[in-house]
Amino acid sequence: MPVSSAADGGAAASPREGSSSAASQLAGSLAQRWSIDSLGWNKAILFHPEGDVLVFEKGRLLVLARDTGKILDELPTCDLVSDGAFWLRDARIALVCEDGVNVLHLSSRKLEAVLPLGQGPDAGHMAGGVLALAGGKRVLLVDTSSWKTVETFDFPHAVRDVAVSPDGTQIAVATHDRSSMEGKGSLLLVERGGAQRELHGEPAHAVAFSSDGQTLFAGASGFDGFFIDVASGEKQSRVRTGSWLTTAAFLTPELVAATGSDGLVLYNRGGGPAPTVLARDTAVGMAAETDRVCIGTRRGVVQCFSREPLEPSRYVAVHETREPRAAPEPKLTGGVFGTGSRQLGTIASVSGDRVVLKASDNFPPVGSTGKLWKQTSKKLGASEIEFWLDIARVKILESGAGAVTLQVLEEKSVLTVNGRKQSHFTEGAKTKLEW
């Protein structure tokens, strides 16, 4: 997923270094300044205009001092999708949450619901006054001045990441359909108005535009990364990534910071020396600018790297209390990605076309239909990738009292081993039911 740090969602301006040697010098000069542990699962990270670090977790925002990582403030928020936070003007932050888009007003510490999305997007990116939201095989473009949907695009494969060009006129779309173990997908460049170009014919996962909009970086299947000239669509250089990438951002036009299961790695457009590994932990959030990169990890650690030591924070909290506060519940109903209902559970038993799920809350109405997903994994090289597999279209027969009984209407994925069909409906498997 791409990362933006400037106000109004645009990429922060950065000077053109102009050579792989300059990019290599920058990569070599970034040093870890601080690390803070046990903060929880980091969903997104932003840089405050004053330089402090904003870390978004489940239901809360922590403000960390730019020079030490000390917690300065805490605010309640909604539950974000990964990297779903973007700066607006006037001390406001757009938050892409599980049920829709909200705006956090830092001065008043209030959360405003602005766009219901129902089922929730899987990815988003904002630049040039345009917010792109990806859910399933669909991408929506939203005007951030009115919070109205201005364009909708549908694709043949599931969208894994989107990036908006700095001027808001182009959208890079990375697709990878994981409904089958092989998976199909591509990297597309979409013009406002609908014209599309295929830039890479295989699945892609993480995309980012350079600050001048002339270059696109994309992580692809096969552990490859590409620097692509936007005007011609030609691949300028290729790097080996070692894992699927989840987030990417240009530090300069020649240097990209990217995260994946290999950690935080810097890639030089001109090739040159081997990629620079700054951190080995799997990152789940990143903020990046020319002289500084901060990441969050699945272990609840936030690490920040910079070229020079940073000045002390000048942040003043509006409220001094650090006691936990309940997250607000914005009123969002309906939505363009679906009805907005989902339930996590496990398979308790299977008999014929009947499947019983064990769950604790958010029970579906009897008679409704939906999708059943199963959590699975696939080993790729030295990495094991976990993902959700769409296994069936189902009908809800019974619901409540800690269990849901489903009728399988259609199996969406067929698994065979040595020519024999295997069942996806294994007891104890983790499931996601959407309706």
N, C-alpha and C positions, 0 to 999 in steps of 0.2 A: 504494500500500500504506500502511495506517495505521501510525503510530509511537506507541509507548508508552515512558515513561521511568521510571515508578515501580516499586518492588519488587512482586513477585508479578504483574507484567504489567499493572497498572492504570494508567490515565492519570494523570499528575501533576496534583494539584489546582491550580487557578489561580483567582484572584479574578475575579469578573464585572466587566468594564470598563463594560458597560451602555450604551455608545453607540458609534456609528461614529467620532465625533471622538476618543474615547479610544483606539480601535483604530488610528486614523490616526496619533496621536501616538506610540504604541508602534512602529508600523511605521517611522516617520521617525527614531526614536531608535536603532534597531539598526544598529550599525556593525561593519565587519570588524575583528576583533582580531588575527588571524594567519592565515597560509596556509602549508601545507607541501606540497612537491611530490615527485613520483616515488615514491609509496608503493606503487603497484600498483593493480589494479582493486578498488575498495572495494565490498564486498558488503553491509555493514551498519555502522551507527554507534550506539553507546549512550553515555549519560552514567553514569560511575561515581558511586556514592552520595557520594563525596567531591568530585565535580565534574570529575574528569579525563575525557578523551575516549577511548573504546574504539573502535578501528577494526578491522573484520574484513575480511581479504583472503582469498585462496585459501590455505587451510591454515595461517593464522596470525592472531593477535590482537596488535595494537600498542596500547600504552597511551601516550597523548599528554598532556603537561602542559596543564592547562586554561587557563593564562595565556599560554603561549608556543608550544604545539604541539610542544615537544621530545619525542623518543621516550624514554620512561622504562622501558619493559619490553616484552618480547615473549614470547608463549606460543603453542604449537602448537594448532591446532584442526582441525575437519573443514572441508570445502568447503561453505559456506552457500548457500542460495538468497537472492535479494535481500531485504534487510531482515528476515532470518530470525533475529534475536537478541532475546531478551526476558529481563528481570530476574526472577529468583525470589528467595526469601528466603535469608538466610544465605550471602551472597556466592556465589551460584550463578547461572548464566546458561543458559537453555534455547536451544539452537541447532537450527534447522531446517535440516538438511543434505540433500545430494543423495540419501542412502540412508535417512534417517530422522531421528528426534529424538535429540539427545544433550544431556547436561547437563555444562557446564564448571564445575568446582569451583575457584574462584580461589585459595583458601587452599592447596590441595594441588597445584594446576595439573594436575589429572587430568580426563580426559574419560570420561564414562560413557554408554554406549548404553542408551536407555530405551524406544524404540519404533521397530521397523523399519517402513519405508514402501515398500520395494521401489523402484518406479520414481521415487519422489521427488515432492514437492509443487511447485506453481508459486508458491504464496503462503501466507502464514500471518499470524495475529495472535493476541495473547493478552491477556486481561483477565478480572478476576473469577474467577480460578482455572480458566479455560477456555481451551484452545488450539484455534483453528480452523485447519484445514489444507485447502488447496484443491489438487486435482490433477485435470486433465481437466475433467469435468463433475460432479465429486463434491466435497463438503465434509464433513470429519470433525470432530467435536467431541471433544476429549480432556480428561479430568479431570487437572489437573497434580499432584494429590496422589497419584494412583495410576498415572498414565500409561496409563489404560485408555480406549478409545474408548467414549463414552457415547451418541453419536447420529451418524447418517450421513444426508446429504441428497444427492439426485441432481437435476440440473437439465438442461433441454433444450439449453443452450449452454455453451461452455467458460467456466469461472470464472477471471476475471483478478485479482480482489482480494477480500479479506474483511476485515471489521472486527467485533470483539466489543464490545458495549456494556460500560460500566464495571462493571455489576453481573452481567455474564455471562448475561443472560437473552435477549438479542436478537443476531442476526448480520446484518449488512448484506452482501449478496452482489452483486458487480458481474460481469456476464457479457458476453462478446463472442466469438462464434464466428467465427474467422478461417479456417475451412476453405474458405470462398468469399471472393472478393475484396470482395463487398459487406459481408458480415458481419451477423449478427443477435445480439441480446442485450437485456438489461434490467438494471435495478437493483431488487433485491428486499430486503425486510425479513422475516427469518425468526424466528419465536418458538421458544424451546425447546419441543419437543413437536411441531413441524412446521407450524403455521399460517404462511401466507405472504401478504405484500402486495406488489404491484408499485408501486414509487414512480416509476419512469421507464421508458417503453416502448422505449427505444433503448439501444444498447450503452453500457456504463459501464466505467471502468478503475481509478479510485482512490477509496477511501472511507475516512471517518474519523468517529468519534463525538466530540462535545464531552465535556469532563470530567464534566458533569452528566448526560450521556446523553440530553438533550432535543433536541439538534440533530445532524443528519447532514450532512456535506459529501461531495459526489460529483463527480468529473470524468467527463464524458460525451463521446460522439462529437459531432462538429460543433464542437469547441473550446468547449464550455460547461462551467461549473461551477455546481452548485446547492447552496444551503443549504436543508435540508428539516426541517420540524418532525416529530419522530418520532411523537408522539401522533396527529396528524391525517393525516400523510403529505403535507401541503401544502408546495409549494415557496415558501419565504419570499422568496428573492431569487436572481438569476441573475447570474453574472459571465462575461466572455469570457476564456478561458484562453490562446488563441494556439497551443496544442499539446495533444496527449493528455497527461494527467497520469499519473505513475507512483507518487507517494507524496504523502500529505497528512496534516497534523496540526494540531489546534487549539492556538494559543498562548494565546488567551483565548476565551471563548464568542463573541466578535465577530470574531476574526482567525484566518485559516488560512494556514499555510505549506505550499506545494505545490511539487513538482518535476516537470519534464518536459524536453522538448528546448529549451524557452525558458529553462531554468535554474531558480533558486530565486526564487519569486514569492510575495508576501503578498497575500491577498484579504480584503477587508473585507465582512462580512456585510451591513452597512447600505448598501453601494454606495459613495457618497462619491467621493473622488478615484480616479484610475486605479490599478490594482494596482502595488505597489511591487516592483521587480525588484532583488534583492540580489546575484544572481550570474547570469552568462549561460551558464556551462558546463552541459552535460547532467549531471544528478546521478543517482547510482546508489545512494545511501544517505543517510539523514537522521536526526538526533536533534533533538528540539525540546522546549522548555519555555517558560514565559512570557517570560523575559528573554534567551533564548539559542537559537540555531539553528546546527547544524553539518551540513555536507554533504560527501560524497565525490563525485568526478567520474570519468568514464571516462579522463581524462588522468592519473589517479593523484594528484590534488590534493585535500587536505582543507582546507576553509575554515570558519572559525567567526566568527559574528556575535553580538554581545551589546549590551545597553543600557549597561552599565557595564564598565570594565576588571575582570578577574577576579583574585582573590587568588592568590598563588603556590601551586603544587601541594604537597601533603603526602604524596604517594604514595611508598611504600617498596617496592621490588621484592623479591620473595622470593629471586630469583637475580639476580646482577649481570651474568652473561654475556649478551652480545648475539649470540653465534654462532647461525646458523640451526640449527634442530632439525627432524628429520623429523616430519611430522604423524602423530598416532596413527591407527590403523585399527580403530575399534570393530567388534565382530562383530555385523553386522545382516544377517539373512537373511529371505527371503520378503517379505511386505508387502501392505498393503491396496490400494495403487494399481497393483499389477502385479508382475511377476516381478523387476523391478529391474534389467534389463539394457538397456544402450544403447551405441551405437557412433557416433562422428562420422566422416565421411569425405567423399569426393567421387565423383561419377559418372565412371567411366573410359570406359565404352562401353555402347551400347544396340543390341540386335538383336532385333526382334520383341517378345516379352513377356519377354525376358531383359535384366536390367540388372546390370552389373558395377560394384561400388563399390571404390574404393581406400581402404584404411584401414591403421592401424598397430598397433592393439591391440584387446582385448576382442571376440574373434571369436565369433559366435553358433553354436550347434550346428546341424548339417545336419538338415533336416527340420522345424525349428521354423518358426512363422509369426509375423509381426509387422507393425508399421506403418513406412512409410517417409515421412519428412518432408523437405521441401526448404526451404532458407533463401531467402526472397524479400523484396521491399520494395514499398512503395506510397507514392506522393507525395501528401501531404495539405497543401494550402496551400503554405507555405514549408518544410515539414518533410518528410523522407523517413523512413518508419517501416519498420524491419526486423522480420520475424516468421517463425515456422516455419509452413509450410503442409502439412497432412496430404494426401499425394498418392496413396498406394496401400497396399493390403493385400498383403503379399508372403509368399513362401515361400523359405527359404534352401536353395539347391541345393548350393553349394560354399562352403567357408569356410576361411580360413587363407592363409599365405604372402603376406600383404599385400593380399588381395582377397577379396571376398564376391560370389558370383553369386546373383542373386535371380530368381524368377519372379513376375511381376505377376499376382496373382489378381483384383484389383479396383481400378480407378482411383477414388479418392475425391474428386478435384477435376477439373473439366473447364474448360479455358481456351480461349476462342474469341476470334478477332480478325477483324472484318469477316465474321462468319458461318462462319469456317473454324476447325476445331479445331487447337490448338497443343499441342505436346508439353511436358510438365513435365520430361521426362527428358533434359535437355541436358547434354552433356559438360562437366565442370568445375564443375557446380553443387554447392554444399555440402549435405550430407545428414545426417540423424539417423535411425538405424535403432533401433527399440525392439522387444523381443520378450519 
